[in-house]
Structure formats: structure tokens, C-alpha cells
Amino acid sequence: MTYVVIAEFVVQAGQIEAFIEAIGIHSHNSRTLESGCIHFDVNQDPADHSAFCLYEVYKDAAAYEAHRAMPSYAAFISAATPMLVKHDGSLFKTRKVLSRLFPA
């Protein structure tokens, strides 16, 4: 069963371009180096350029756990964490993990 992650971030003023560079590298590495990563989409709110949403699809939960173990993930977390506005004390503003209800 596929594993879908939706993560939302709010980036501090003055850090948007650096965040775009960091997430660009991370999303590229995820799509090209991880066989279990089916889709990795980065979205920026056109009305609020500091708000980003990631839509990620993995083959299964194990593929997502493998993603989190990748050096690219660690590098992104290290680089991005100081750039973010933390709403609830966690890295992600919100995180949703969804399961597909119907086969593709």
C-alpha cells in the first residue's frame, strides 16, 4: 500500500531562497536516489511565499523509513530547521500520513 506524506513549512523572512535551494536538492535526491519514492512535489503558496507544502508518495511505509535514513534527508533537516518558523515546537507545521483507500 502506498504511503503519502503531506508536510507544511513556514519559512522565516529572509530565508526563502535558501530554503528553496535546500528543498530543491533534497527533492531531487529523493526522486532520483530512492527507488521507493514514487513522487516528491514541492509547492509554494502564491499568496504567502513563506509557506511551503510537500506532497510525497512512497511505495510503502518501509520506503518512507528508508527515505528518513538517507543522508539527503539528514542534510535537509540540518539545513532547513534553523530557517523555519516553528508553530508548535516541532519541525513540521503539520504532518499528515495518508493511506490510499482504493487501489490505483
C-alpha positions as CSV (number, residue, x, y, z in Angstrom):
1,M,0.0,0.0,0.0
2,T,1.4,3.4,-0.9
3,Y,2.4,5.8,1.8
4,V,1.6,9.5,1.4
5,V,3.1,12.3,3.5
6,I,2.0,15.9,3.4
7,A,4.3,18.3,5.3
8,E,3.8,22.0,5.6
9,F,6.5,24.5,6.4
10,V,6.6,28.3,7.1
11,V,10.0,29.8,6.4
12,Q,11.4,32.8,8.2
13,A,11.6,36.1,6.3
14,G,14.9,36.4,4.5
15,Q,15.4,32.6,4.3
16,I,13.0,31.7,1.5
17,E,15.7,31.5,-1.3
18,A,18.0,29.4,0.9
19,F,15.1,27.1,1.8
20,I,14.1,26.7,-1.9
21,E,17.7,25.7,-2.7
22,A,17.8,23.2,0.2
23,I,14.4,21.6,-0.6
24,G,15.3,21.5,-4.3
25,I,18.4,19.4,-3.6
26,H,16.5,17.2,-1.2
27,S,13.5,16.6,-3.5
28,H,15.8,15.9,-6.5
29,N,17.8,13.3,-4.4
30,S,14.7,11.7,-3.1
31,R,13.2,11.3,-6.6
32,T,16.5,10.1,-8.2
33,L,18.3,8.1,-5.5
34,E,15.4,6.4,-3.7
35,S,13.6,3.6,-5.6
36,G,10.8,3.7,-3.1
37,C,10.0,7.4,-3.7
38,I,7.2,7.5,-6.2
39,H,6.5,11.2,-6.1
40,F,8.0,14.3,-4.3
41,D,6.3,17.6,-5.1
42,V,7.3,20.9,-3.6
43,N,4.6,23.6,-3.5
44,Q,4.9,27.3,-2.6
45,D,1.8,29.3,-1.6
46,P,1.5,32.0,-4.3
47,A,-0.2,34.4,-1.8
48,D,2.3,33.7,1.1
49,H,5.7,32.9,-0.4
50,S,7.0,31.8,3.1
51,A,4.5,28.9,3.1
52,F,5.5,25.5,1.5
53,C,3.8,22.2,1.3
54,L,5.5,18.9,0.4
55,Y,3.4,16.1,-1.2
56,E,5.4,12.9,-1.1
57,V,4.4,9.4,-2.1
58,Y,6.3,6.3,-1.2
59,K,5.9,2.6,-2.2
60,D,5.1,1.7,1.4
61,A,5.9,2.7,5.0
62,A,9.3,0.9,4.7
63,A,10.2,3.1,1.8
64,Y,9.4,6.2,3.8
65,E,11.5,5.0,6.7
66,A,14.4,4.4,4.2
67,H,13.8,8.0,3.0
68,R,14.3,9.3,6.5
69,A,17.5,7.3,6.9
70,M,19.1,8.8,3.7
71,P,22.0,11.3,4.1
72,S,20.0,13.7,1.9
73,Y,17.2,13.8,4.5
74,A,19.6,14.5,7.3
75,A,21.3,17.2,5.3
76,F,17.9,18.8,4.5
77,I,16.8,18.7,8.2
78,S,20.0,20.2,9.4
79,A,20.0,23.0,6.8
80,A,16.2,23.8,6.9
81,T,15.5,23.6,10.7
82,P,17.0,27.0,11.5
83,M,15.2,28.6,8.6
84,L,11.7,27.6,9.7
85,V,9.1,29.3,11.8
86,K,8.1,26.7,14.4
87,H,4.4,26.9,15.3
88,D,4.2,24.1,17.8
89,G,7.8,23.4,18.7
90,S,8.2,20.7,16.1
91,L,10.0,20.8,12.7
92,F,6.8,20.5,10.7
93,K,3.9,22.8,11.0
94,T,1.6,19.8,10.4
95,R,2.2,16.4,9.1
96,K,-0.4,14.1,7.7
97,V,0.2,10.5,6.7
98,L,-2.4,9.0,4.5
99,S,-3.2,5.6,3.1
100,R,-4.8,5.0,-0.2
101,L,-8.4,3.8,0.2
102,F,-8.8,2.3,-3.3
103,P,-6.2,0.6,-5.5
104,A,-4.6,2.8,-8.2
